[in-house]
Amino acid sequence: MSETKKYNEEKKYFDAFIKSYLFSLKYLQDFISAPASEYKISFDQYLIMHEIKESTSDLTLMDIASRHRVSRSAISRQIGSLMDKGFVVQQVDSNDRRRKILQLTTEGDEVEGKLLEAGLDRAHDWIKIFGANRLSDVLQFIDDFSTQVISKEETYFAGRAANENTKK
């Protein structure tokens, strides 16, 4: 393939990415966060609540920070806000008083349940629109892209860590 043809093909894909970004991707977080915003929480905060509810073992702030690949201070702000809203509490571990176990309050459990239901309703709609196979293929592509491209981009994660450290 000639250099010009290769350039044109790569430019075609890059231009298609730009169009997707401008008209879809940059709004995706707002779209996904919409149900949670009714409770004045972010989608990330909902995910924390969901992880606490679904966990089969005790979770600490550090467990959540590790799972989300963010700093302790970043997750602490998120959890602190959930605690301020009365959705999450920290209980001292009876076996190790240094550990604080995260738990949902009754209200937090109710909010998580309502947001899960809203998420399942959306998933149902997406399956009706695209079909389960196509939706599965899209999600697999996103996962593959994250694994094979984003996670290997060292500057991205270094930049995230630097941003988190400047927020302290």
Secondary structure as GFF3:
##gff-version 3
##sequence-region A 1 168
A	DSSP	alpha_helix	3	20	.	.	.	ID=ss1
A	DSSP	pi_helix	21	25	.	.	.	ID=ss2
A	DSSP	alpha_helix	26	37	.	.	.	ID=ss3
A	DSSP	alpha_helix	43	54	.	.	.	ID=ss4
A	DSSP	alpha_helix	61	68	.	.	.	ID=ss5
A	DSSP	alpha_helix	72	84	.	.	.	ID=ss6
A	DSSP	beta_strand	88	92	.	.	.	ID=ss7
A	DSSP	beta_strand	100	104	.	.	.	ID=ss8
A	DSSP	alpha_helix	106	130	.	.	.	ID=ss9
A	DSSP	alpha_helix	132	148	.	.	.	ID=ss10
A	DSSP	three_ten_helix	150	152	.	.	.	ID=ss11
A	DSSP	alpha_helix	154	166	.	.	.	ID=ss12
###
